[in-house]
Amino acid sequence: EAQVTQNPRYLITVTGKKLTVTCSQNMNHEYMSWYRQDPGLGLRQIYYSMNVEVTDKGDVPEGYKVSRKEKRNFPLILESPSPNQTSLYFCASRFLPTITGGELFFGEGSRLTVL
Amino acid sequence: QQQVKQSPQSLIVQKGGISIINCAYENTAFDYFPWYQQFPGKGPALLIAIRPDVSEKKEGRFTISFNKSAKQFSLHIMDSQPGDSATYFCAASIEAAGNKLTFGGGTRVLVKP
């Protein structure tokens, strides 16, 4: 089954404790991206990657890191989480180049709470 | 600065009614306008999309209307069903610029039986 898998789905942590949210896709997509979803703000892009070893900042990258060592994996790293990073996080992927607009396939989300 | 503004934030409609969600954009270079549907506990999924060379696109009970001069587009859900209860996001992108999606703030739709 084609899917984007995120882990953990739920996490409660404390300020300053490093954490990693993993993302893996089995569709051989070149493009992967992380979003955060906050009420009234929609989905805002954190980081994206066009291919292995190629990553770039999105709209809200502060406090986050990513890496793309393998095509299928795109982990999101919070080196020193703060309460304002409490949010619902989504990983997404799609093919490149886009001919028909590029449908994004999303994971089921990771709800993070930073105390 | 929100480049895609979506309204309303939430709406309640009776079964069989019409749900209408509106989006307005600022960047005239946007050339791809998708709508994503998100059920509780799930990630968003592509519902329907339109390009500015057409003014309307219909897929089943879902219709996108596009007004290029007004820089607005809207989603109409005809004969709304309880199973349509979800959060809907409009988005816009520039295909030549890598198709990075800019999302609206989302609309939570509740269809009452």
Chai-1 contact restraints between the chains, C-beta under 6 A:
chainA,res_idxA,chainB,res_idxB,connection_type,confidence,min_distance_angstrom,max_distance_angstrom,comment,restraint_id
A,G40,B,G105,contact,1.0,0.0,6.0,A-B,restraint_1
A,L41,B,G105,contact,1.0,0.0,6.0,A-B,restraint_2
A,G42,B,F89,contact,1.0,0.0,6.0,A-B,restraint_3
A,G42,B,F103,contact,1.0,0.0,6.0,A-B,restraint_4
A,G42,B,G104,contact,1.0,0.0,6.0,A-B,restraint_5
A,G42,B,G105,contact,1.0,0.0,6.0,A-B,restraint_6
A,G42,B,G106,contact,1.0,0.0,6.0,A-B,restraint_7
A,L43,B,F103,contact,1.0,0.0,6.0,A-B,restraint_8
A,F90,B,G43,contact,1.0,0.0,6.0,A-B,restraint_9
A,T98,B,N99,contact,1.0,0.0,6.0,A-B,restraint_10
A,G101,B,Y32,contact,1.0,0.0,6.0,A-B,restraint_11
A,G101,B,A49,contact,1.0,0.0,6.0,A-B,restraint_12
A,G102,B,N99,contact,1.0,0.0,6.0,A-B,restraint_13
A,E103,B,L46,contact,1.0,0.0,6.0,A-B,restraint_14
A,F106,B,G43,contact,1.0,0.0,6.0,A-B,restraint_15
A,F106,B,P44,contact,1.0,0.0,6.0,A-B,restraint_16
A,G107,B,G43,contact,1.0,0.0,6.0,A-B,restraint_17
A,E108,B,K42,contact,1.0,0.0,6.0,A-B,restraint_18
A,E108,B,G43,contact,1.0,0.0,6.0,A-B,restraint_19
A,G109,B,G43,contact,1.0,0.0,6.0,A-B,restraint_20
